[in-house]
Amino acid sequence: MTTNLDPARLYRHAPDILVEAHELLTLSSQFLTQTLAGEQNDPEALRGYLLRRAVQSDRVAVGGMFGEEASRAQAEESFRLLADHDRAHPWLVPAGLATPGVEAPHEELQAYVRGSYDSGPWA
């Protein structure tokens, strides 16, 4: 797994945090609508959303926007959602990354999210 990725370098080309928040809300609504309609969400599209959500949470936590404790808790929840999804869909995990276990500590989850982002085409 890739470790010690500097968030300033890693996220330097990430979208504006408010623009990304709007896009994530739109995607969340689309997934919820599909679920309520009894439709299956596409695992790959859902992974993309969960990764973007985890990255957004990491960026907020790194920036200390809502206080350290609250930001860290929100980030960890987002990190765990991505890891849970990836354990259920291992074929979507980028090559070279090992999905953290259920009891993984915050730092391991954070490194996994950053490694997943780093392996994407936008990094």
Secondary structure by P-SEA (a helix, b strand, c coil): ccccccccccccccccaaaaaaaaaaaaaaaaaaaaacccccaaaaaaaaaaaaaaaaaaaaaccccaaaaaaaaaaaaaaaaaaaaaccccccccbbbbcccccaaaaaaaaaaaaaacccc
